[in-house]
Amino acid sequence: MEMIRWSFDRRKVVRAYFDKFPDSTFYFRRIRSYYFLYSSDWSHGDPVLDKEDQEKMQVLVNEALGRKNAYKNRKSRYTEESYH
């Protein structure tokens, strides 16, 4: 998946478009120092959004905005090992 384009929508919000979901618009809100997917204008013609797609979108948006390190180091991130 690739990000087609992005733009600032309003305060602390970025609007982004992706090639896998050509008819849908995704909105990312800034939480502390990174952006997180919080809403979309989803088109019924596009595939269903799964967790892997959501994670990839968030990485792409944060990478484009120079916030990839903050996103990778967020507190909410966990690994399978932390629950065993």
N, CA, C and O atoms as a GROMACS GRO file, in nm:
protein
  336
    1MET      N    1   0.085  -0.118   0.000
    1MET     CA    2   0.000   0.000   0.000
    1MET      C    3   0.089   0.124   0.000
    1MET      O    4   0.193   0.127   0.065
    2GLU      N    5   0.045   0.224  -0.074
    2GLU     CA    6   0.116   0.352  -0.079
    2GLU      C    7   0.018   0.466  -0.052
    2GLU      O    8  -0.100   0.458  -0.085
    3MET      N    9   0.071   0.571   0.008
    3MET     CA   10  -0.010   0.690   0.030
    3MET      C   11  -0.005   0.772  -0.098
    3MET      O   12   0.102   0.804  -0.150
    4ILE      N   13  -0.122   0.807  -0.149
    4ILE     CA   14  -0.131   0.886  -0.272
    4ILE      C   15  -0.099   1.032  -0.244
    4ILE      O   16  -0.018   1.094  -0.313
    5ARG      N   17  -0.166   1.086  -0.140
    5ARG     CA   18  -0.139   1.224  -0.100
    5ARG      C   19  -0.196   1.247   0.039
    5ARG      O   20  -0.276   1.168   0.090
    6TRP      N   21  -0.154   1.357   0.099
    6TRP     CA   22  -0.205   1.396   0.230
    6TRP      C   23  -0.212   1.547   0.236
    6TRP      O   24  -0.146   1.616   0.158
    7SER      N   25  -0.293   1.598   0.328
    7SER     CA   26  -0.302   1.743   0.348
    7SER      C   27  -0.352   1.769   0.489
    7SER      O   28  -0.414   1.683   0.552
    8PHE      N   29  -0.324   1.888   0.539
    8PHE     CA   30  -0.378   1.927   0.668
    8PHE      C   31  -0.524   1.962   0.649
    8PHE      O   32  -0.560   2.033   0.555
    9ASP      N   33  -0.608   1.912   0.737
    9ASP     CA   34  -0.752   1.936   0.726
    9ASP      C   35  -0.795   2.050   0.818
    9ASP      O   36  -0.852   2.149   0.772
   10ARG      N   37  -0.768   2.037   0.944
   10ARG     CA   38  -0.793   2.142   1.042
   10ARG      C   39  -0.695   2.119   1.156
   10ARG      O   40  -0.607   2.034   1.146
   11ARG      N   41  -0.709   2.193   1.262
   11ARG     CA   42  -0.613   2.185   1.371
   11ARG      C   43  -0.593   2.041   1.419
   11ARG      O   44  -0.689   1.973   1.456
   12LYS      N   45  -0.469   1.996   1.419
   12LYS     CA   46  -0.427   1.862   1.464
   12LYS      C   47  -0.484   1.747   1.383
   12LYS      O   48  -0.483   1.634   1.430
   13VAL      N   49  -0.534   1.773   1.261
   13VAL     CA   50  -0.592   1.668   1.178
   13VAL      C   51  -0.526   1.667   1.040
   13VAL      O   52  -0.506   1.772   0.978
   14VAL      N   53  -0.493   1.547   0.993
   14VAL     CA   54  -0.438   1.528   0.859
   14VAL      C   55  -0.534   1.438   0.782
   14VAL      O   56  -0.584   1.338   0.835
   15ARG      N   57  -0.559   1.473   0.658
   15ARG     CA   58  -0.643   1.393   0.569
   15ARG      C   59  -0.550   1.320   0.474
   15ARG      O   60  -0.459   1.381   0.418
   16ALA      N   61  -0.571   1.188   0.454
   16ALA     CA   62  -0.482   1.111   0.367
   16ALA      C   63  -0.560   1.017   0.277
   16ALA      O   64  -0.671   0.974   0.310
   17TYR      N   65  -0.500   0.987   0.161
   17TYR     CA   66  -0.560   0.899   0.061
   17TYR      C   67  -0.459   0.791   0.027
   17TYR      O   68  -0.339   0.818   0.016
   18PHE      N   69  -0.507   0.667   0.009
   18PHE     CA   70  -0.419   0.552  -0.015
   18PHE      C   71  -0.464   0.476  -0.139
   18PHE      O   72  -0.583   0.470  -0.170
   19ASP      N   73  -0.366   0.417  -0.210
   19ASP     CA   74  -0.397   0.349  -0.336
   19ASP      C   75  -0.485   0.226  -0.317
   19ASP      O   76  -0.562   0.193  -0.407
   20LYS      N   77  -0.477   0.158  -0.204
   20LYS     CA   78  -0.558   0.039  -0.180
   20LYS      C   79  -0.706   0.075  -0.155
   20LYS      O   80  -0.794  -0.008  -0.175
   21PHE      N   81  -0.730   0.199  -0.112
   21PHE     CA   82  -0.866   0.248  -0.082
   21PHE      C   83  -0.889   0.377  -0.160
   21PHE      O   84  -0.897   0.484  -0.100
   22PRO      N   85  -0.899   0.369  -0.295
   22PRO     CA   86  -0.899   0.491  -0.377
   22PRO      C   87  -1.019   0.584  -0.358
   22PRO      O   88  -1.009   0.703  -0.387
   23ASP      N   89  -1.131   0.531  -0.311
   23ASP     CA   90  -1.250   0.615  -0.297
   23ASP      C   91  -1.279   0.656  -0.153
   23ASP      O   92  -1.383   0.716  -0.126
   24SER      N   93  -1.188   0.626  -0.060
   24SER     CA   94  -1.208   0.658   0.081
   24SER      C   95  -1.110   0.766   0.127
   24SER      O   96  -0.999   0.776   0.074
   25THR      N   97  -1.153   0.845   0.225
   25THR     CA   98  -1.069   0.947   0.286
   25THR      C   99  -1.048   0.909   0.431
   25THR      O  100  -1.142   0.873   0.501
   26PHE      N  101  -0.923   0.916   0.477
   26PHE     CA  102  -0.889   0.879   0.614
   26PHE      C  103  -0.837   1.001   0.688
   26PHE      O  104  -0.759   1.080   0.635
   27TYR      N  105  -0.882   1.016   0.814
   27TYR     CA  106  -0.844   1.130   0.896
   27TYR      C  107  -0.759   1.083   1.014
   27TYR      O  108  -0.795   0.989   1.085
   28PHE      N  109  -0.647   1.150   1.032
   28PHE     CA  110  -0.553   1.117   1.138
   28PHE      C  111  -0.544   1.236   1.232
   28PHE      O  112  -0.526   1.350   1.189
   29ARG      N  113  -0.556   1.209   1.359
   29ARG     CA  114  -0.549   1.314   1.460
   29ARG      C  115  -0.418   1.302   1.535
   29ARG      O  116  -0.370   1.192   1.563
   30ARG      N  117  -0.360   1.418   1.567
   30ARG     CA  118  -0.234   1.418   1.643
   30ARG      C  119  -0.263   1.388   1.790
   30ARG      O  120  -0.347   1.453   1.853
   31ILE      N  121  -0.192   1.289   1.841
   31ILE     CA  122  -0.196   1.254   1.983
   31ILE      C  123  -0.054   1.267   2.033
   31ILE      O  124   0.034   1.192   1.990
   32ARG      N  125  -0.031   1.358   2.122
   32ARG     CA  126   0.103   1.394   2.169
   32ARG      C  127   0.191   1.431   2.050
   32ARG      O  128   0.175   1.539   1.993
   33SER      N  129   0.284   1.344   2.011
   33SER     CA  130   0.377   1.383   1.904
   33SER      C  131   0.365   1.293   1.781
   33SER      O  132   0.456   1.292   1.698
   34TYR      N  133   0.256   1.219   1.766
   34TYR     CA  134   0.238   1.136   1.647
   34TYR      C  135   0.091   1.140   1.604
   34TYR      O  136   0.005   1.188   1.677
   35TYR      N  137   0.064   1.088   1.484
   35TYR     CA  138  -0.071   1.087   1.428
   35TYR      C  139  -0.130   0.947   1.432
   35TYR      O  140  -0.059   0.849   1.408
   36PHE      N  141  -0.260   0.938   1.462
   36PHE     CA  142  -0.330   0.813   1.480
   36PHE      C  143  -0.461   0.818   1.401
   36PHE      O  144  -0.532   0.919   1.406
   37LEU      N  145  -0.494   0.711   1.329
   37LEU     CA  146  -0.619   0.705   1.253
   37LEU      C  147  -0.737   0.709   1.348
   37LEU      O  148  -0.747   0.626   1.438
   38TYR      N  149  -0.827   0.805   1.327
   38TYR     CA  150  -0.942   0.813   1.416
   38TYR      C  151  -1.076   0.818   1.343
   38TYR      O  152  -1.180   0.800   1.406
   39SER      N  153  -1.076   0.841   1.211
   39SER     CA  154  -1.202   0.850   1.139
   39SER      C  155  -1.178   0.829   0.990
   39SER      O  156  -1.065   0.840   0.941
   40SER      N  157  -1.287   0.797   0.919
   40SER     CA  158  -1.274   0.785   0.774
   40SER      C  159  -1.409   0.812   0.708
   40SER      O  160  -1.515   0.795   0.769
   41ASP      N  161  -1.402   0.854   0.584
   41ASP     CA  162  -1.519   0.858   0.496
   41ASP      C  163  -1.499   0.740   0.403
   41ASP      O  164  -1.444   0.753   0.294
   42TRP      N  165  -1.545   0.624   0.448
   42TRP     CA  166  -1.519   0.499   0.379
   42TRP      C  167  -1.621   0.475   0.268
   42TRP      O  168  -1.741   0.496   0.287
   43SER      N  169  -1.572   0.431   0.152
   43SER     CA  170  -1.657   0.400   0.039
   43SER      C  171  -1.688   0.250   0.038
   43SER      O  172  -1.599   0.169   0.062
   44HIS      N  173  -1.812   0.214   0.012
   44HIS     CA  174  -1.851   0.073   0.010
   44HIS      C  175  -1.781  -0.005  -0.101
   44HIS      O  176  -1.775  -0.128  -0.095
   45GLY      N  177  -1.730   0.063  -0.202
   45GLY     CA  178  -1.658  -0.004  -0.310
   45GLY      C  179  -1.515  -0.042  -0.273
   45GLY      O  180  -1.453  -0.120  -0.345
   46ASP      N  181  -1.464   0.011  -0.165
   46ASP     CA  182  -1.327  -0.020  -0.121
   46ASP      C  183  -1.325  -0.143  -0.031
   46ASP      O  184  -1.427  -0.176   0.029
   47PRO      N  185  -1.210  -0.211  -0.022
   47PRO     CA  186  -1.202  -0.327   0.067
   47PRO      C  187  -1.217  -0.287   0.214
   47PRO      O  188  -1.201  -0.171   0.250
   48VAL      N  189  -1.248  -0.386   0.296
   48VAL     CA  190  -1.262  -0.364   0.440
   48VAL      C  191  -1.125  -0.334   0.501
   48VAL      O  192  -1.026  -0.399   0.466
   49LEU      N  193  -1.120  -0.239   0.590
   49LEU     CA  194  -0.996  -0.200   0.656
   49LEU      C  195  -0.966  -0.298   0.770
   49LEU      O  196  -1.049  -0.317   0.859
   50ASP      N  197  -0.846  -0.359   0.767
   50ASP     CA  198  -0.808  -0.448   0.877
   50ASP      C  199  -0.696  -0.385   0.958
   50ASP      O  200  -0.645  -0.279   0.923
   51LYS      N  201  -0.658  -0.451   1.067
   51LYS     CA  202  -0.556  -0.397   1.160
   51LYS      C  203  -0.422  -0.372   1.090
   51LYS      O  204  -0.357  -0.270   1.114
   52GLU      N  205  -0.382  -0.463   1.002
   52GLU     CA  206  -0.254  -0.448   0.932
   52GLU      C  207  -0.255  -0.324   0.841
   52GLU      O  208  -0.157  -0.250   0.835
   53ASP      N  209  -0.368  -0.303   0.772
   53ASP     CA  210  -0.380  -0.185   0.687
   53ASP      C  211  -0.376  -0.057   0.771
   53ASP      O  212  -0.311   0.040   0.733
   54GLN      N  213  -0.446  -0.058   0.884
   54GLN     CA  214  -0.447   0.058   0.972
   54GLN      C  215  -0.306   0.090   1.022
   54GLN      O  216  -0.265   0.206   1.022
   55GLU      N  217  -0.232  -0.011   1.064
   55GLU     CA  218  -0.094   0.009   1.112
   55GLU      C  219  -0.006   0.066   1.001
   55GLU      O  220   0.072   0.158   1.024
   56LYS      N  221  -0.019   0.010   0.880
   56LYS     CA  222   0.061   0.058   0.766
   56LYS      C  223   0.027   0.204   0.734
   56LYS      O  224   0.117   0.283   0.704
   57MET      N  225  -0.100   0.240   0.738
   57MET     CA  226  -0.141   0.378   0.712
   57MET      C  227  -0.079   0.473   0.813
   57MET      O  228  -0.027   0.579   0.777
   58GLN      N  229  -0.085   0.435   0.939
   58GLN     CA  230  -0.030   0.520   1.045
   58GLN      C  231   0.121   0.537   1.029
   58GLN      O  232   0.173   0.646   1.051
   59VAL      N  233   0.191   0.431   0.992
   59VAL     CA  234   0.335   0.440   0.969
   59VAL      C  235   0.362   0.535   0.852
   59VAL      O  236   0.450   0.621   0.862
   60LEU      N  237   0.289   0.520   0.743
   60LEU     CA  238   0.311   0.605   0.625
   60LEU      C  239   0.286   0.753   0.655
   60LEU      O  240   0.364   0.838   0.614
   61VAL      N  241   0.177   0.782   0.726
   61VAL     CA  242   0.145   0.922   0.758
   61VAL      C  243   0.252   0.981   0.850
   61VAL      O  244   0.300   1.092   0.827
   62ASN      N  245   0.289   0.909   0.954
   62ASN     CA  246   0.389   0.959   1.048
   62ASN      C  247   0.525   0.972   0.982
   62ASN      O  248   0.601   1.064   1.014
   63GLU      N  249   0.557   0.883   0.891
   63GLU     CA  250   0.683   0.891   0.817
   63GLU      C  251   0.685   1.017   0.729
   63GLU      O  252   0.785   1.088   0.724
   64ALA      N  253   0.574   1.043   0.660
   64ALA     CA  254   0.564   1.161   0.573
   64ALA      C  255   0.575   1.291   0.651
   64ALA      O  256   0.625   1.391   0.599
   65LEU      N  257   0.529   1.290   0.776
   65LEU     CA  258   0.531   1.411   0.859
   65LEU      C  259   0.652   1.419   0.951
   65LEU      O  260   0.660   1.509   1.035
   66GLY      N  261   0.746   1.326   0.936
   66GLY     CA  262   0.868   1.328   1.018
   66GLY      C  263   0.845   1.289   1.162
   66GLY      O  264   0.920   1.332   1.250
   67ARG      N  265   0.743   1.209   1.189
   67ARG     CA  266   0.710   1.169   1.326
   67ARG      C  267   0.715   1.017   1.345
   67ARG      O  268   0.654   0.964   1.437
   68LYS      N  269   0.788   0.949   1.258
   68LYS     CA  270   0.794   0.803   1.263
   68LYS      C  271   0.854   0.752   1.394
   68LYS      O  272   0.803   0.656   1.451
   69ASN      N  273   0.959   0.815   1.442
   69ASN     CA  274   1.021   0.770   1.568
   69ASN      C  275   0.925   0.786   1.685
   69ASN      O  276   0.917   0.697   1.770
   70ALA      N  277   0.852   0.896   1.691
   70ALA     CA  278   0.755   0.916   1.799
   70ALA      C  279   0.645   0.811   1.791
   70ALA      O  280   0.599   0.761   1.895
   71TYR      N  281   0.602   0.776   1.671
   71TYR     CA  282   0.499   0.674   1.655
   71TYR      C  283   0.550   0.537   1.697
   71TYR      O  284   0.480   0.463   1.766
   72LYS      N  285   0.671   0.503   1.656
   72LYS     CA  286   0.729   0.372   1.692
   72LYS      C  287   0.754   0.359   1.842
   72LYS      O  288   0.753   0.248   1.895
   73ASN      N  289   0.777   0.471   1.911
   73ASN     CA  290   0.808   0.467   2.054
   73ASN      C  291   0.689   0.504   2.143
   73ASN      O  292   0.708   0.533   2.261
   74ARG      N  293   0.568   0.502   2.089
   74ARG     CA  294   0.451   0.540   2.168
   74ARG      C  295   0.429   0.440   2.283
   74ARG      O  296   0.467   0.324   2.274
   75LYS      N  297   0.367   0.488   2.390
   75LYS     CA  298   0.346   0.406   2.510
   75LYS      C  299   0.245   0.294   2.486
   75LYS      O  300   0.256   0.189   2.548
   76SER      N  301   0.149   0.315   2.398
   76SER     CA  302   0.044   0.215   2.377
   76SER      C  303   0.093   0.095   2.297
   76SER      O  304   0.022  -0.005   2.287
   77ARG      N  305   0.211   0.103   2.240
   77ARG     CA  306   0.263  -0.007   2.161
   77ARG      C  307   0.301  -0.122   2.252
   77ARG      O  308   0.366  -0.102   2.355
   78TYR      N  309   0.262  -0.241   2.215
   78TYR     CA  310   0.295  -0.359   2.293
   78TYR      C  311   0.339  -0.472   2.200
   78TYR      O  312   0.317  -0.466   2.079
   79THR      N  313   0.400  -0.570   2.256
   79THR     CA  314   0.441  -0.687   2.179
   79THR      C  315   0.376  -0.810   2.241
   79THR      O  316   0.331  -0.807   2.356
   80GLU      N  317   0.370  -0.915   2.165
   80GLU     CA  318   0.312  -1.039   2.214
   80GLU      C  319   0.386  -1.090   2.336
   80GLU      O  320   0.325  -1.149   2.425
   81GLU      N  321   0.518  -1.067   2.343
   81GLU     CA  322   0.598  -1.115   2.455
   81GLU      C  323   0.558  -1.050   2.586
   81GLU      O  324   0.575  -1.110   2.692
   82SER      N  325   0.506  -0.928   2.582
   82SER     CA  326   0.472  -0.858   2.705
   82SER      C  327   0.350  -0.917   2.775
   82SER      O  328   0.324  -0.886   2.891
   83TYR      N  329   0.275  -1.002   2.705
   83TYR     CA  330   0.156  -1.063   2.764
   83TYR      C  331   0.177  -1.209   2.802
   83TYR      O  332   0.083  -1.275   2.846
   84HIS      N  333   0.298  -1.261   2.786
   84HIS     CA  334   0.326  -1.401   2.820
   84HIS      C  335   0.404  -1.412   2.948
   84HIS      O  336   0.436  -1.522   2.991
   0.00000   0.00000   0.00000
